[in-house]
């Protein structure tokens, strides 16, 4: 469907993505889409199209407007994600965000996709992301990466974290454990 309906289009003004793979018959797919949509919203990213679940042919036509694709279910959406990557220059996520570690990697992939970094996560995480970020949400994304990296391994016992963006670096201050 994507190959025949989706067309190259100008990217949306705000950073957006397509969620590819969920189906109406999939177990818990609606819940997964709701959670991922909420996470993306918190990162300042709009969802352009969710396909195939709930999409119409006119929605599929609009898929070229997104900046990248979130591939939630490779078994049903990988062919479409690869096509969009090739035809519309839309990178897609390879990590399915199940659990804290995979969610951290998923967010890192999104940061790489938005900023045009290679998919190599070690390289991406070693770079100061706000220097090349084309959107204000990059600071929020970096803050979430720091929180996932520092807070979750400490078993949620950290409080009072203040993240400051100073001189193009992130600093964590005011830890109270």
N, C-alpha and C positions, 0 to 999 in steps of 0.2 A: 504493500500500500504506500509506504513512504517513498519508494523509488518512483512510483507513478504519480503521486499527488503532491509531494513536498516540492517547493520551488525556492530557489535562491532569493533572498530578500534582504533589505537593510536590517541590521541588528537593532534591537530595541534600545531606547535611550538609556534606561536603567539596565543593569546586568540581569539577565534572565536565563533560564534553562528550561529544557524539556525533561519531563520524567518519562522514561521509556521502559516498557515491560509489564506493568501491572495489567491484569485482565479482570473482567467482571466475575469470572468463575474462580479466581485464585483465592486460596485460603488466606484470610487476613490482609488481602491486598489493599482494601479501603483504609484499614487502620495504618498500614505501612505508609501509604501515600499521605495520609493526614499528618503523621509524625514527620516525614521528610519535608513536606510542605512547610510545616511549622519551623523546623530547623533552618530551612532555607530563608524563610521570612526573617528569622532572628539574625541571619547573616546579611540581610539587606538584599536578598536575591528573590526576584519574582519568578513564578512558574508560568511559563508561556503556554505549554501544552502538556497534558498527561495523556499518553497514548500506549496501548489502544483503549484502555479503560475509560469510558465516558467521552471519548472523542468522536467527532464527526468528520466527514471528508473535508469540510471547510477548515476544521482545526488542523488537520494534517498538512494542509496547504501552508499554514502559518509556521510550521516547525523551523524553517530556515531563518526566522528572526532571532532565535535564541543564541546566546553566546557559547553555551556548552550543553551537554546532555548528562543527566543522571541516569545511569543504567541500573535499575533496581533488580530486574530479573533477567539475567543473561540468557536464560533458556528461551525466553519469548521475545527479547528485544535486541540482542546483540547484533543481528544482521542490520537492523535499522540504525543502530548507533554507529556501526562501522560505515554505513552508507553516508550518514550525516557528517561524519568526520572527514570522509573523502570529498564529498561534494560541496559541503557548506563550511568547511574548516571549523567544525565544532568538535572539540575534544570531548571525550566521555569518561566518566568515572569507571574504574575497574573494581573498586572495593565496595562490597555490600555492607552497609553500616549496621552490623549486628554485634552488640557489645561495645564496651568503652574503647577498647583498643582499635577495633575496626571503625568506630565512629570517628576517632581521632584521625586515622589514616584517610577516611572519607573526606573530612573537612580539609585536610592537607591537600588532597587531590583537587578539591574545589579551588583552593587558594592558588595552586599551580595553574589550573585551567584559566582562571580569571586573569592572572598576571602573565600568562604566556610562558611560564617556566616549563622545562621538560618534566615528564611524568615521574622522574626519579625523585622519590620523596626525601631522601637524605640531602640531595642538593637543594631541594625546595625549602626544607626546614632549616638549612644552614644559611639561607639568605635573609637579610632584613627585608621583609615583604613590603612594608609601607613605602619604601623608596621607589618601587616601580608600580605601585598600585594605581589603577586608573579610576578608582571609586572610593568614596569616603568609608564604605563598609570594610575596607581592608584592615583598618585599625581594630574594628570589632572582631573580625575573623582572627587576627593575630591574638587578641585577648582571649578568645575562646580556645585557640590552640594552646596558649600558656595555661589556661585553667585546666584543660583536659590533660596536659602534661604534668602539671604540678599538684592539682587538687585530687583528682581521682586516685592516683597511686597512694595518696596519704589517707585513703579511706574516709574521705569527706570530713576530716577533722580540722581543716584549715578554715579560718574565717577572717574577715577584714582585709581581703586582698584588694589592693589598689594598683591598677596598672596604668602607668603613665607613658605617654608617647613623647619622648624628649630626644632631640638631636638625632632623629631618625632611628632610634633604638627603643626597644621595650624594656622597661625596668619594673620589677615586681617589688612593691614596698608594703610595709605595715602588715607583715604576717603575724597573726596571733594564733598559735597552735595550742 
